[in-house]
């Protein structure tokens, strides 16, 4: 395994981070325990979860993923060996009414309630990295490229959010803070207020990044690199699309897009064509398509860690072993040629 510093901290996190959002929905607790056992045996020390999980979100499975992790930590007694990240959900009146009535706000009351509930489910006294899952304000995230100006906004000021997070840091309940699904404006404002008011500084940004979506490079990558707040890349395989398993309209049994076909972010016409080209490039060089896609993400200088998820042990082993793959120059050149022809088909 390889390791990188988490932001400006002295914490070394594995470049492969274990994603957990299928646990409690597609994966049983026993399967999740097996994944954590194997990941740790391969040097993975970084787990990412969220109060929202399992996915797709629903009241029946709300918080179940954190509960499974807490059960595993209690069984093994190895909390000090794991860098644990979780997230507070943003507002979502229409689709997550079961989380604080869907009116989650990044204020003192909601942040304190969310942190305490996560700590109880995780059976731990502290969370190493606590992240805002998506902005409270209206912004272009979750696949939106254009920004639509809001008519009016009822949002918590960023300074107040940082003060609320600082309360949790001072209480010893969280160590560091991060953002997720954030924009360049949001990232710079959090950095500005932290510097001006002497409040906790963000150490990471968890955004989508893959061969099908390199939009992070446009405005955020430079900030990540210069400000030491690296990318935690989620969906590095585009919901598994870049493995090639869905090509030819295939619907593998038990696969995420087979079970949940409404997740179409990585399945549009341009994305399918680009995927066919990336898979062909991998096979031309006798590489596993999924490992090629992950190795590319692992190699980015603005990246801290690549969040991989798996529903089977074979997938997990393949994904983790991507850390040992260094792509030849001709593969990088092939990737850039495809990207130039089909730039960011799945933002």
C-alpha positions as CSV (number, residue, x, y, z in Angstrom):
1,X,0.0,0.0,0.0
2,X,1.0,3.6,-0.5
3,X,0.2,6.5,1.8
4,X,-0.2,10.3,1.6
5,X,-0.7,13.0,4.2
6,X,-4.2,14.0,4.9
7,X,-4.1,17.7,4.1
8,X,-1.8,19.7,6.4
9,X,-2.0,17.1,9.1
10,X,0.6,14.5,10.2
11,X,-1.9,11.7,9.4
12,X,-0.9,9.2,6.8
13,X,-3.9,7.7,4.9
14,X,-3.8,4.9,2.4
15,X,-4.1,6.0,-1.2
16,X,-6.9,3.4,-1.4
17,X,-9.8,4.3,0.9
18,X,-12.5,1.8,1.6
19,X,-16.0,3.0,0.6
20,X,-18.9,1.6,2.5
21,X,-22.2,2.8,1.0
22,X,-23.4,-0.6,-0.1
23,X,-23.2,-2.1,3.4
24,X,-26.7,-2.7,4.8
25,X,-28.3,-2.7,1.3
26,X,-26.3,-4.7,-1.3
27,X,-24.0,-6.2,1.3
28,X,-24.8,-8.0,4.5
29,X,-22.9,-7.3,7.7
30,X,-20.9,-10.5,7.3
31,X,-19.8,-9.4,3.8
32,X,-18.9,-6.0,5.1
33,X,-16.8,-7.5,7.9
34,X,-15.0,-9.6,5.3
35,X,-14.3,-6.5,3.2
36,X,-12.9,-4.6,6.2
37,X,-10.8,-7.6,7.3
38,X,-9.3,-8.0,3.8
39,X,-8.7,-4.3,3.2
40,X,-6.8,-3.9,6.5
41,X,-4.7,-6.9,5.7
42,X,-3.7,-5.1,2.5
43,X,-2.6,-2.0,4.3
44,X,-5.8,0.1,3.9
45,X,-6.2,2.3,7.0
46,X,-8.8,4.7,5.7
47,X,-12.6,4.1,5.8
48,X,-15.2,6.5,4.5
49,X,-18.9,6.4,5.4
50,X,-21.8,8.8,6.1
51,X,-24.9,9.1,8.2
52,X,-26.9,8.9,4.9
53,X,-25.7,5.4,4.1
54,X,-26.8,2.7,3.0
55,X,-27.5,3.8,-0.6
56,X,-30.0,4.3,-2.0
57,X,-31.1,6.3,1.0
58,X,-34.3,5.3,2.8
59,X,-35.6,5.4,6.4
60,X,-35.2,1.6,6.8
61,X,-31.5,1.6,6.3
62,X,-30.6,5.1,7.5
63,X,-27.4,4.9,9.6
64,X,-27.1,1.1,9.1
65,X,-23.6,1.4,7.4
66,X,-22.2,3.3,10.4
67,X,-23.7,0.7,12.7
68,X,-22.0,-2.1,10.8
69,X,-18.6,-0.4,11.1
70,X,-19.2,0.2,14.8
71,X,-19.9,-3.5,15.3
72,X,-16.7,-4.4,13.5
73,X,-14.6,-1.9,15.5
74,X,-16.0,-3.2,18.7
75,X,-15.3,-6.8,17.7
76,X,-11.7,-6.1,16.7
77,X,-10.8,-3.4,19.2
78,X,-8.6,-1.6,16.6
79,X,-10.2,1.8,16.5
80,X,-6.7,3.5,16.8
81,X,-5.5,1.8,13.6
82,X,-8.3,3.1,11.4
83,X,-8.7,6.7,10.0
84,X,-12.4,7.0,10.0
85,X,-14.3,9.5,7.9
86,X,-18.0,10.3,8.0
87,X,-20.4,13.0,6.8
88,X,-23.4,15.0,7.8
89,X,-26.2,15.0,5.2
90,X,-27.1,18.3,3.6
91,X,-30.7,19.4,3.1
92,X,-33.1,17.2,1.1
93,X,-36.7,17.8,2.0
94,X,-37.9,15.9,-1.1
95,X,-35.7,12.8,-1.0
96,X,-34.4,12.3,2.6
97,X,-37.3,13.4,4.8
98,X,-36.2,10.8,7.3
99,X,-33.1,12.7,8.2
100,X,-34.0,15.5,10.6
101,X,-37.2,16.0,8.6
102,X,-35.1,16.7,5.5
103,X,-34.1,20.1,6.7
104,X,-30.6,19.4,7.7
105,X,-28.7,22.7,8.3
106,X,-25.0,23.2,9.0
107,X,-25.6,25.0,12.2
108,X,-24.7,24.2,15.8
109,X,-27.9,22.3,16.6
110,X,-27.9,20.0,13.5
111,X,-24.1,19.4,13.4
112,X,-24.0,18.5,17.1
113,X,-27.0,16.1,16.7
114,X,-25.5,14.5,13.6
115,X,-22.1,14.0,15.2
116,X,-23.5,12.5,18.4
117,X,-25.7,10.1,16.5
118,X,-22.8,9.0,14.2
119,X,-20.5,8.5,17.2
120,X,-23.2,6.3,18.9
121,X,-23.6,4.2,15.7
122,X,-19.9,3.9,15.1
123,X,-19.3,3.0,18.8
124,X,-16.4,5.4,19.0
125,X,-15.5,8.6,20.9
126,X,-14.2,10.5,17.9
127,X,-14.3,10.8,14.1
128,X,-11.0,11.5,12.4
129,X,-12.5,13.4,9.4
130,X,-16.0,14.9,9.4
131,X,-17.3,16.2,6.1
132,X,-20.3,18.2,4.9
133,X,-21.9,15.7,2.4
134,X,-23.1,18.4,0.0
135,X,-23.5,22.2,0.2
136,X,-26.5,23.6,2.1
137,X,-26.7,26.3,-0.6
138,X,-27.9,25.9,-4.2
139,X,-24.8,25.1,-6.3
140,X,-23.8,23.0,-9.3
141,X,-23.2,19.5,-7.8
142,X,-24.5,16.0,-8.3
143,X,-24.0,16.1,-12.1
144,X,-24.9,19.7,-12.8
145,X,-22.4,21.8,-14.7
146,X,-24.3,25.1,-15.0
147,X,-25.1,27.3,-12.1
148,X,-28.6,28.5,-11.7
149,X,-29.0,31.6,-9.5
150,X,-31.4,31.1,-6.6
151,X,-34.3,33.5,-6.1
152,X,-33.8,33.3,-2.3
153,X,-31.8,31.3,0.1
154,X,-32.2,30.2,3.7
155,X,-28.6,29.0,4.4
156,X,-26.3,28.9,7.4
157,X,-23.3,31.3,6.8
158,X,-20.1,29.5,6.3
159,X,-18.5,31.3,9.2
160,X,-21.2,30.0,11.5
161,X,-20.8,26.4,10.1
162,X,-17.0,26.6,10.8
163,X,-17.7,27.8,14.4
164,X,-20.1,24.9,14.9
165,X,-17.5,22.4,13.6
166,X,-14.9,24.1,15.9
167,X,-17.2,23.3,18.8
168,X,-17.0,19.6,17.9
169,X,-13.2,19.7,17.5
170,X,-12.7,21.4,20.9
171,X,-15.0,18.8,22.4
172,X,-12.7,16.1,21.0
173,X,-15.5,14.5,19.0
174,X,-14.0,15.2,15.6
175,X,-10.3,15.8,14.6
176,X,-10.4,17.4,11.2
177,X,-13.0,18.7,8.7
178,X,-13.6,18.3,5.0
179,X,-16.0,19.2,2.3
180,X,-17.8,17.0,-0.3
181,X,-19.5,17.8,-3.6
182,X,-18.1,21.3,-3.3
183,X,-17.3,24.0,-5.8
184,X,-14.3,26.2,-6.2
185,X,-16.2,29.2,-4.7
186,X,-17.2,27.1,-1.7
187,X,-13.8,25.7,-1.1
188,X,-12.1,29.1,-1.2
189,X,-14.7,30.6,1.2
190,X,-14.2,27.9,3.8
191,X,-10.4,28.4,3.5
192,X,-10.8,32.2,3.8
193,X,-13.0,32.2,6.9
194,X,-10.8,29.6,8.6
195,X,-7.7,31.8,8.0
196,X,-9.4,35.0,9.0
197,X,-11.1,33.7,12.2
198,X,-8.6,31.1,13.3
199,X,-11.0,28.2,12.8
200,X,-10.5,24.6,11.6
201,X,-9.1,24.4,8.1
202,X,-10.5,21.9,5.6
203,X,-8.1,19.1,4.9
204,X,-9.9,17.4,2.0
205,X,-12.6,17.6,-0.6
206,X,-14.6,14.5,-1.5
207,X,-15.9,15.0,-5.1
208,X,-16.5,12.7,-8.1
209,X,-13.5,12.0,-10.2
210,X,-12.9,9.4,-12.9
211,X,-12.0,8.9,-16.6
212,X,-15.6,9.9,-17.3
213,X,-15.6,12.9,-15.1
214,X,-12.5,15.0,-14.7
215,X,-14.3,18.3,-14.1
216,X,-12.4,18.5,-10.8
217,X,-9.4,19.5,-12.8
218,X,-11.0,22.7,-14.1
219,X,-11.2,24.7,-10.9
220,X,-10.6,22.6,-7.9
221,X,-7.4,20.7,-8.6
222,X,-5.1,23.8,-8.3
223,X,-6.8,24.8,-5.0
224,X,-6.3,21.2,-3.7
225,X,-2.7,21.2,-4.5
226,X,-1.7,24.7,-3.4
227,X,-3.8,24.7,-0.2
228,X,-3.0,21.1,0.8
229,X,-6.6,20.0,0.8
230,X,-6.5,17.0,-1.5
231,X,-9.2,15.2,-3.4
232,X,-10.9,12.2,-2.0
233,X,-12.1,10.8,-5.3
234,X,-15.5,9.1,-5.2
235,X,-17.0,7.0,-8.0
236,X,-13.6,6.5,-9.6
237,X,-15.2,3.7,-11.7
238,X,-18.3,5.6,-12.5
239,X,-20.6,3.2,-10.6
240,X,-18.6,0.3,-12.0
241,X,-19.2,1.4,-15.6
242,X,-15.5,1.7,-16.4
243,X,-15.0,-2.0,-15.6
244,X,-16.8,-2.6,-18.9
245,X,-19.3,-5.0,-17.3
246,X,-22.4,-3.0,-18.6
247,X,-21.3,-2.7,-22.2
248,X,-23.5,-4.2,-24.8
249,X,-26.6,-3.5,-22.6
250,X,-25.4,-6.2,-20.1
251,X,-27.2,-6.3,-16.8
252,X,-25.0,-8.4,-14.5
253,X,-26.9,-10.0,-11.7
254,X,-26.7,-8.1,-8.4
255,X,-24.8,-5.2,-10.0
256,X,-25.7,-1.7,-8.8
257,X,-27.1,-0.4,-12.1
258,X,-29.0,-3.6,-12.6
259,X,-30.7,-3.2,-9.2
260,X,-31.0,0.6,-9.4
261,X,-31.3,1.6,-13.1
262,X,-32.4,5.1,-12.2
263,X,-28.7,6.0,-11.5
264,X,-28.0,7.2,-15.1
265,X,-25.1,9.6,-14.4
266,X,-22.6,7.4,-16.2
267,X,-24.8,5.7,-18.7
268,X,-25.6,8.4,-21.3
269,X,-24.7,7.9,-25.0
270,X,-21.4,9.8,-24.9
271,X,-20.3,8.0,-21.7
272,X,-21.0,4.6,-23.2
273,X,-18.9,5.4,-26.3
274,X,-16.0,6.8,-24.1
275,X,-16.2,3.7,-21.9
276,X,-16.0,1.4,-24.9
277,X,-12.8,3.3,-26.0
278,X,-11.2,3.2,-22.5
279,X,-12.0,-0.5,-22.2
280,X,-10.5,-1.2,-25.6
281,X,-7.4,0.8,-24.6
282,X,-7.0,-1.3,-21.5
283,X,-7.3,-4.6,-23.4
284,X,-5.0,-3.4,-26.1
285,X,-2.3,-3.1,-23.4
286,X,-3.4,-6.3,-21.6
287,X,-4.7,-4.4,-18.6
288,X,-7.8,-4.9,-16.5
289,X,-10.1,-2.0,-17.4
290,X,-11.1,-1.3,-13.8
291,X,-7.5,-1.3,-12.7
292,X,-6.4,1.0,-15.5
293,X,-9.2,3.5,-14.5
294,X,-8.2,3.3,-10.9
295,X,-4.5,3.6,-11.5
296,X,-5.1,6.8,-13.4
297,X,-6.9,8.3,-10.5
298,X,-4.3,7.1,-8.0
299,X,-1.6,8.9,-10.0
300,X,-3.1,12.4,-9.8
301,X,-0.8,14.8,-7.9
302,X,-3.8,16.6,-6.3
303,X,-5.3,13.4,-5.0
304,X,-5.1,12.2,-1.4
305,X,-7.1,9.0,-1.7
306,X,-9.2,7.0,-4.1
307,X,-12.5,5.8,-2.5
308,X,-13.2,2.3,-3.9
309,X,-16.4,0.3,-3.3
310,X,-17.2,-3.3,-4.0
311,X,-20.1,-5.7,-3.6
312,X,-17.9,-8.8,-4.1
313,X,-14.6,-9.9,-2.7
314,X,-13.2,-10.4,-6.2
315,X,-14.0,-6.8,-7.1
316,X,-12.4,-5.6,-3.8
317,X,-9.2,-7.5,-4.5
318,X,-9.0,-6.1,-8.0
319,X,-9.6,-2.6,-6.9
320,X,-7.1,-2.6,-4.1
321,X,-4.4,-4.1,-6.2
322,X,-4.6,-1.2,-8.6
323,X,-2.2,0.6,-6.2
324,X,0.6,-1.6,-7.6
325,X,-0.1,-0.6,-11.2
326,X,1.9,2.2,-12.8
327,X,0.5,3.1,-16.2
328,X,3.0,3.2,-19.1
329,X,3.4,6.5,-21.0
330,X,1.5,5.1,-24.0
331,X,-1.5,4.3,-21.9
332,X,-1.5,7.9,-20.5
333,X,-1.3,9.2,-24.0
334,X,-4.2,7.0,-25.1
335,X,-6.3,8.2,-22.1
336,X,-5.6,11.8,-23.0
337,X,-6.6,11.2,-26.6
338,X,-9.9,9.8,-25.6
339,X,-10.5,12.5,-23.1
340,X,-9.9,15.1,-25.7
341,X,-12.5,13.5,-27.9
342,X,-15.0,12.9,-25.1
343,X,-14.3,15.3,-22.3
344,X,-16.3,14.8,-19.1
345,X,-19.3,13.0,-20.5
346,X,-20.6,12.3,-17.0
347,X,-20.1,15.4,-14.8
